């Protein structure tokens, strides 16, 4: 993939945010900052605190961001404020420094949002950037919001003929109106069940349930993250993942030439600790051993899902590979993006390095029509 950049671009690396995945976003941003091609891009690191303040960070602030259990990094309020352009007539950022003085941060060409979960991956940031006509990496408002809502996206995918796990959806208000509803939530579903928030990522708030008596506690955990909760049938199959990348121009989406597999070796499911904190009981097989027919089925389902869900830029799409074919589990529109995360590793195995992948994503964002 050849770079289209003829002049050096300036990108905003946006991270942190108000979601429970704040710390993971910080680590992702640190990985991107270390790897981005400095001959092509100048970088302005902008952090969003847990309270929503948008602050200017220094590159050295990100140097110590690491994944450590009980000590995930955090964007701290340093007293600065970054102001987005006031209209579509400019693409310049303004800084209010600690003394209250204003100065410009100059013209920016694109925003690279490395924000996971609500208020970052759900169309919120994307809508703001659309309002001020700033190009950004990743899916737009509709694709981001749709894929963030597990109930909505499963409904759309099932209508398109893509296999998904059977599920039921319940809201906190429904249970408050009818407390006995909880006794019937497993009807028509197969144990083990997975109880999960409709709009959260990285397995936050997810519980594995093996009997009906465990459902109330699992609902409480999930409702702490969202007012809407899914109860899904467990699917017997291998957990596999494939990376999807938007095509240039009118070209079709591209996928990694290999898939990865999450192999359980003593853990009940791929939870937050296993994904990010190195907890035992999970192994990653990359590349996974699949037949050509299995790979084709996964690839075709992933491309169809990417297009049906109105995705753009990048997505990691997770499947259960069953005896009857792939069953789609989730579409992640802003997947983990550290150098050891599955999405960049899948592309690395496919011949596209981490730095080159970052370049490709930024250039896709700059090329994309404003009305996209």
N, C-alpha and C positions, 0 to 999 in steps of 0.2 A: 504494500500500500504506500503510494507516494504522497508526500506532504504537498498540500496546495499552498502552504504558507510561503509568501514571497517577502513579507516584512514581519518583524517581530510583533507578536500580539500580546495584549495584556488581559489576563484572566483573573477573576475573583474566585478564590477557593473558599467556599462557604461551608461551614460545619458547626457542629454543636446542636443547639436547638432545645425545644421544650419537651421532647419525648423521652421515654425511659431508655432510649438507645443513644442518648447524648454522648456517653463515653466512647461507645463504639464508633460514632461519627468522628470524634476527635482522632482516634487511632487511624481510621481510614484516611482522614485528611493528611495526617503526618506521613503516611506511606506515599500518598500522591505527591506531596510537596518534595519529598526526597527524590522521586523518580522522574518528575516532569522535565521535559527537554528545555533547558534554559537558553539554548540557542534560538528556540522558536517562541518561547513564552516568558514574559515577566509575570510574576504572581503577586497578588495582593491577598494575604490571608485575612479573612473576615470571620470572626466567631460570633455565634449567637448564644448568650447565656441561658441558663435554665429558666430565667424569668423573661426571656425574649429581648434583652438588650443586644443591639448589634454593635460589636466593638472591633476596632482594628487590632490585629495581633501582629507580633513580630515573629519572624521565622524561628528564632531561637526558642520562642514559647512552645513550639510544637515538637522540639527535639526530644523532650522527655516523655512524650505521649506513648505509653505502652499498655498492653493488656495485662493487668494484674488483678487477680481476684480480690475484691474488697477495696481496690484502690484505682478504679477507672479514672482517667483524666477528665478534667472539667474546664470549660471556658469560664474564666473569672472576669468579673466586671472591673476593668482597669480605668474606668472613668471617661474613656473615649466613646464617641458615637459616630457610626458611619451612616451617612444619609444617602439614600438612593436618588437617582435623577428625579427631578421634580416634574418632568414631562418627557414626551417622546422626542423632543427636539435636541436632547443632549444625552450622551452616554457617559457623562462624567460623574464620579463619586465625590462627595464632600465629606471632610472629616471635621468633627468638633473635638478638639483636643482637651486634655485635662484642665486647661486654663479657661476653656470656653471659646478659644479662638477658632476661626474657621479657616480651612485651607482645602484646596482641591487635591484629590488623589489622581486626577487625570482621567483620560478616556479609557474605557474598558471595552473589550471586544466580545467577551462572553463570560458567563458565570458557570462555575463547575460546582454544583451543589452535591456535597458528600454527606447528606443528611438522611438518616434512616428513621422510619416510623412516622407518627403524626407530626404535623407542622413542618414537614420537609419532604416526605415521600408521598404525600396524599393529595397533591395538587395545590396546597396552600401557597408555598413559595413560588410554584410555577405560575399561579394566577397573578401574583404580585409582579413577577418579572414580565409576564405578558402585558400587563397594564402599562408598563413603562418601556416596552419594546426592547428588552434586553435578551439577546440569544442566550440559551442555557443548554447544558448537557442533559439528555434524558427525555422521558415522556412528558407530554403536555398535561394540561389540567384534567381532561377526561381520562386519558390512559392511566395517569397517576392515581386519581381518585378511585377509579374502577378497580384497579389491581390491589389497592389498599383495602378495599372492602371485600372480604372473602365471600360473603353471601352474594353480593352483586356480581362479582366476576364469575363465580361458579354458575350462576344462573345464565349469564351470557354465554359462557363456554359450553354448557350443556345444550343450550339451544342451537349452537353451531355444530353439534355432533361430537364434541370432544369429551371423552370419558372423564368424570370427576367422581370423587368419593361421595356416597349418599350422605345427606346431612339434614338437620333441622336447625332453625334459627329461632331464638327467643330474646326478647328485650327485658330489661329490668322492670319496666312498667307493666308488661304482661304478667310477670310473676307476682308483682305487687297486687294486681287486680285479681289474680287467680293463683293463690299459693299452691294449690294441688296440681297445677300444671307441671311442676317439676317431677311429679311421679310418672308422667307419661312421655317425657322427653326422649326416652330411649325406644319408643315404639317404632318398629320397622327398621331399626338400626342394629348393627352387629358389633358385639364387644370383641376386643377392647374399643372403647370410645375415646375420642379426643375432644376435649372441651377447650375452646379457644376464643379469645376476643375477635370480633369481626375486623377490627382495624388496629392491628398491632403487628410488629414484625419480630424477627429473631427469636421466635418461640417464647416471647414474653407472655406470661399469663396463661400458658398452655398446660393442661393436666391430662394425664393418661388415666382412664377410668376402667376398672375391670368388673365392677358391679354397681347396681343402682344406688346402693347406700352411699357411694362416693360422689355422686353427682352434685348434691348441694354444696359441698366444700369446694369442688372444682368450679362451680358457677361463681362462688364468691371470689375466687382467685381471678377468674376471667373478667368479672364485672368491675374489678379494681382498675382494669385497663380500658374498658369500653362498656357502653350501655347496651350493646348488642353482642350476643354470644352465639357461636356455632357449636353444635354437637354433631360430630362426624363419626361415621363407621370407620373402624380400623380397616385398612386394606392390606391384604397379604401380598407382598411383593418386595422386590429390591428397590431401595431408595436411590434414584439416579438423578443427575442434574446436567443440564446442557446450557451453554452460553449462546445468546442471540445478540447480534449486532446489526443495527439498521444498515440497509444498503445505501450506496451513494446514488443520488439523483432518484430515478424511478426504478432502480434495481431492487430485487427482492431482498428481504432480510437474510443475513448470513448467520450460520451457526458454527460453533467450534466443530472440528473434525473428530473430536473424541468426546466422551461423556465421563463424568465422575460418579463414584458410588459412595454412599455413606454406609459403612458396614458396622452393624451393632455387634459388639463383642462383650456384652455385660451391662449395657445401659438400656433402659426401656424405650427411649426415643431421643432424637437429636435436639436436645434442649439448649438453652442459652449457655450454660456452663461448658457443654461439649463443643459448641460452635466457636466460642471465643476465648474460653479460659483454660483450655487444655485438659478438661476433665477426662478421666479414664473411661473406658468402655466403648469407645468409638474409634474406628479406623477409616481413613479415606483411601479409596482405591482410584488411582488416576494414572493411566486411563483404565476405565472399567472394562471387563471382558463381556462383550455383547456380540451377538451375531450380526452380520450385515443387515439382515431383515429387521432385527430389533432396533439397530441404530437408525435405519430409515424411518421406522414407525415413530420413534421418539423425535427425530429431526422434523418430520413433516407435521406432527402435532404441535411442536414448539413454534414453528413458523406460522402455522395457522392461528395459534393462540396469540402470538405477538401481533398479528394483523387484526384479528377480531377484537382484541382488547385495546386497540388504538395505541399500541406502544411505539416508542421512538427511542433512538439512541441505543440503549442497552437494556437487557433483561437476563436474569438467570431464571430458568424455568425448571421446576422440580417435579419429578414424576415418581410414581410407584410402577415398577416394571413387573406386571403380573403375567400369569400363564395365558391370559386373554389379551395381552397387549398393554401399552402404557396408560396409566390413569394419572391425570394431571393433579398435582397437589397444590402448588402455588406459583404465581408469577411475581418475581421480585424486580421492580423497576429501578431500584437503586440498591443493588446487592452489595454485600460486603466487598470492599475494594482494597484491602491491604495486600501487600505482595504475596501473602500466603493464603488469601481468600480464594474460594473455588472459582469465581468468575474469571479473574485474571490468570489463574493457573490453567484453566481450560484453554484459554487463548494461547498461553505460553506453550502448552503441549501441541497446539495447532499451528505454531510457527509465528505467532504475533506476540512480541515481547511486551512487558508491562509499560515501559516508556512509550513504545509505539502505539499501544492501545489507548493510552491517555491522549496522545496527539490525534489519533483517529476520531475519538469521541468529541474533542473540542472542535475539530474541523467539520464534523457532521453538524454540530450545533450552529456554527457560523454559516455554513452553506444552506441550512434549512430555511425555507421561505418564512417570512414574518407571520404569515397567516396560518402557519401549520397548526 
